[in-house]
Amino acid sequence: MYLFQRIEEAFMLYDDSKKKVAEFILQKRSKLTDYSMQEIAKLTYTSKPTLVRFAKALGFAGWKEFMKAYVEETHYQETHFSGVDPNFPFSENDSTKDIITKISDLQIESILDTADSLDIALLDMATDVLLKSNHIALFGISPNTLIGELFRRRMESIGKLVFISSVDESGMLSSSLKPDDCALVISYSGNNEAREPMRFINVMKKNHVPIIGITSGGNNYIRENIECVLTISSRERLYSKISGFSTEVSILNILNILFSCCFARDYQKNLEYKIKNSRILEYRRSASLYDMKEEE
């Protein structure tokens, strides 16, 4: 979880003077450096000691250290991406054409950011785990489980079964997995061990179940407890946004890459298996366009 996400989480959780500080930071964003510590304290009706306590609550030695990390993160975000805000990519005054362009640009950037963030060694490790597993269980909450349904369907096309856990049955499924199975745990924040799906990680670790994590960048509970973690494009806020356009396309991209890596390990066998079953199961499908017609 990146610093700006931790600040938003603090804003949602705190109910004291630190909440005012978090709100001010989120509002000012890159313009925060225009204000001195004294000015921030005055504008938030707090004090310098309150700002120091806020920084320490986020794991920093003091306000100076917090500001250094904040400026570095803000600079990276502003220099590596276009002007499309992942939280509010369009406004009420945008035309239909504007919306098309902005959403398309945002999703393309998210996919490229995801590709840059993927660790090849960890991706190969995840592929090994998936292919060796008797059963694959995917844990998350909506909409991540909805995205997971596409992954489930694709993996079934090469003979690998994936179980998508429902909220009510996640505990039972996690407890039933064995060392020759594996789990995919998807969470953007990945930071609350009492919430699903993080609360099932310890149970699976005790049962020696291989786990693959898919979560945002930065430190969080998933990264502290899972060895193999793949990184979601992590520019969205946790709560304050129109929708999870960037996160959702990033998760889908990672799952598509995982499926493709599994497919490529035994390319010809998987291709023959898929085409053979598709012909049997999808015989009713037809196409009028020449380029879409199948060869006999």
JOSULNOR-V700049 format. One record per residue. N is the residue number from 1. D_FIRST is the distance of its C-alpha to the first C-alpha in whole Angstrom. Layout:
BEGIN
N/D_FIRST  N/D_FIRST
END
This chain:
BEGIN
1/0  2/4  3/7  4/8  5/6  6/7  7/10  8/11  9/10  10/12  11/15  12/15  13/16  14/18  15/21  16/23  17/23  18/19  19/19  20/21  21/19  22/16  23/18  24/20  25/17  26/16  27/19  28/20  29/17  30/19  31/22  32/20  33/22  34/25  35/25  36/26  37/25  38/28  39/28  40/25  41/26  42/29  43/28  44/25  45/28  46/27  47/27  48/26  49/26  50/23  51/21  52/21  53/20  54/17  55/16  56/17  57/15  58/12  59/13  60/15  61/19  62/20  63/20  64/21  65/18  66/15  67/17  68/17  69/13  70/13  71/16  72/15  73/12  74/14  75/17  76/15  77/14  78/18  79/20  80/18  81/19  82/21  83/22  84/21  85/18  86/16  87/16  88/20  89/21  90/25  91/27  92/30  93/32  94/31  95/34  96/33  97/33  98/31  99/28  100/29  101/28  102/25  103/24  104/25  105/24  106/20  107/20  108/22  109/19  110/16  111/19  112/19  113/16  114/15  115/18  116/17  117/14  118/16  119/17  120/21  121/22  122/19  123/20  124/23  125/23  126/21  127/24  128/26  129/25  130/25  131/29  132/30  133/29  134/32  135/29  136/26  137/24  138/21  139/19  140/17  141/17  142/19  143/19  144/17  145/20  146/22  147/21  148/21  149/25  150/26  151/24  152/27  153/30  154/29  155/29  156/32  157/34  158/34  159/35  160/31  161/31  162/27  163/27  164/25  165/24  166/25  167/23  168/27  169/27  170/24  171/25  172/28  173/27  174/24  175/27  176/30  177/28  178/29  179/29  180/30  181/28  182/24  183/21  184/18  185/15  186/13  187/11  188/8  189/6  190/7  191/7  192/11  193/14  194/16  195/16  196/16  197/16  198/14  199/17  200/19  201/18  202/20  203/23  204/23  205/22  206/25  207/27  208/26  209/24  210/23  211/19  212/17  213/13  214/12  215/8  216/6  217/5  218/4  219/5  220/6  221/9  222/10  223/9  224/11  225/14  226/15  227/16  228/16  229/13  230/13  231/10  232/10  233/11  234/8  235/10  236/11  237/10  238/10  239/13  240/15  241/17  242/20  243/18  244/16  245/18  246/15  247/13  248/16  249/18  250/15  251/15  252/19  253/19  254/18  255/20  256/23  257/22  258/22  259/26  260/27  261/27  262/28  263/31  264/32  265/32  266/36  267/36  268/40  269/40  270/37  271/38  272/42  273/40  274/38  275/41  276/44  277/42  278/41  279/45  280/45  281/43  282/43  283/46  284/47  285/44  286/46  287/46  288/49  289/47  290/48  291/45  292/44  293/47  294/46  295/49  296/51
END
